[in-house]
């Protein structure tokens, strides 16, 4: 892992991957509805704490199930609306969910590790400064997305592919809750 000093400012932004950071990954397939969606332990209190520390909080998620016809944009939107409502009811917030429905083979500019979702967030929220932003994810793709935009990167879990050289994660944590515990001490 590569380390550089982290600093949290009044304008810091938090970018989060969804599956594997906010909710449990589904073994075979994808999270298609709220019945299949399970928040990971400690996520709701962590997002409540994040709401008081970060100017903006975004979810950036690849969702190829839409592009391959396994679920609709409307179904994905309903799932994200419900997820954000649950987070809000627990005292947290998500300012916007950005998702890319394209399958990997489409090579979309909006599919991580490409930077389209990040640039869209910056365009829609002009105060976003990537140098003061944090990308928290559980895959090498997430780390590459953050790295390409000049964000600080934090890996959740111990994904071997994400830890393989060259490792793009600056720091590693077991959970979003552990990341939040660490970020409050910088």
N, C-alpha and C positions, 0 to 999 in steps of 0.2 A: 504494500500500500504506500501511496505517496502522501506525505503530510505537508500541509501548509497551514499557517495560522488561520483560525476561524474567528470571525467577529460578527456579532449580532448587532444590527443597527435598528433604528426606528423604522427604516424603510426596507428591512429584510423581507424576502419572499420565500415561501416554502412551496416547493413542487413535490408532489407525492405520486408514486405509482399506486394503482389500486390493488390488483390481485397480488397477494403475498406481503403487502404492507398494511393495507386497511382491512382487507378481508382474507379469509382462507382461500387458497387455490383449490379448485376442484380437480380431483385426481384424473378423471377422464372427461374432457370436454371443457365447458365454460360455465360461468355463472350467468344463467339466463333469466333469473327472477329472484325476488326477495326470499323465497323459500330456500333457494340454494345459496343465498348470501349469508355468511356468518362473519361478524366483526371479529378480528383477532383480539385476544386478551389485552386489555390495557389501552386499546386504541381510542375509545371514546374519551376517557379522562386525558389522554395525551393530546387529543385534538382540542379539548377544552383549554388546556394549558397553552397550546400553540396559538389559539385565538387571541390570547393576551400578549403574545410575543412577536407575532409576524404581521406585517402590514397586509399582505395578501397570502392566501393559501389556495393553491390550485391542485387539482388532480389531473394528471396526464397519463392516458391509458390507451394502449393498443387493444382494440376489440374486433378482431377479424371475423368473429362469428356473424357480425352484421354483413360484412362484405362477401361472405361465403353463403349467405342466405339462411343461416341457422337461427337467427333472430332478427327482428326489425329494428330500425332506428327508433321507432316509437317505444318498443319494449325496452331498449337500452336507456332511452331518455326517462322512462317511468322508473326504472331501477335506480338511476342516478338521482332523480328527484326524491325518491323514498330514502336513499342513503343519506343525502344531504339533510333531509328532514330529521332523520334519526340522530345525526351528528349535532344538528342545531338544538334538538330537544335535550341533548346531554350537555349543552353549553358551549359546543364547538362551532366551527363554521368552515365551509368550503366556499370560496368566492366564485369559482367557476370550475366546471369539469370539462376538460378537453379530451375528446376521444377520436381515434383514427380507426375507421371501420375497414380499412383496406387490408387484404391479406398480405403476408410477407412478400409474395411473388410480385405484387403490384409496384413495389419500390416507391411508395408514396413519400412525398416531402413531409407529410404530417405523421408518418409512422416512425416511432422511435426505433433506432437511434438518430434518425434525421431530426432536424431542429424545428420543423414547422409549427408544432403545438406551442413551443416556447416563444417563438417569434410572434405568433398570434396573440398569446397572452400579453406580451410586451406592447403590441399594437393596441390592444383593447384596454390595457391598464398601463398608461405611459410612465408611471412611476417605477415600474419594474426595472431594476438594475441587476443584471446577471452576476456581477461581481459580488453583490450582497445577497445572492440567492443560494438556496440549498436544495439539492435534488436528493430525495430519499427513495430508494428502490431496492428491488431484490434480484435484479439481473444485470448482466454485463451491458445489455441494451440501455437500461436506465442510467447506468454509470456513464456510458458513452454519450448519451443525450446531454446530461449535465456537464460533462467535461467539454464537449464541443461548444457549449454556450458560455463556458468560463465560470460555471457555478461550483460551489463546494459540493462534494458528493459523499453520501453515506449509504453504505450497503446494509440492508437488513438480512440477517441470516448468514449462511456460509455456503452459498452457491459456488461450487468448484469452478464453473466457467467464469463467473464474475471475479473470482480471486486469481485466475490464471494470469501469468505475465502477458503483456504489461497490465497490471492491475490499475484500473481507473478510479477505484474507490479510495477516498482519502481516509475514511474511517469506517469501521464495521461495528454494528450493534445487533443484538439478538432480536430487537423489536422496535417499533416506533416509540413505545413507552421508554425504552432504554435510551434512544436517541434524544428524546425530549428531556430526560433527566440530565443527560450530558450537556445539552445545549444551554440549559439554564445556568450552568457553571462557567460558561466562557465569558 
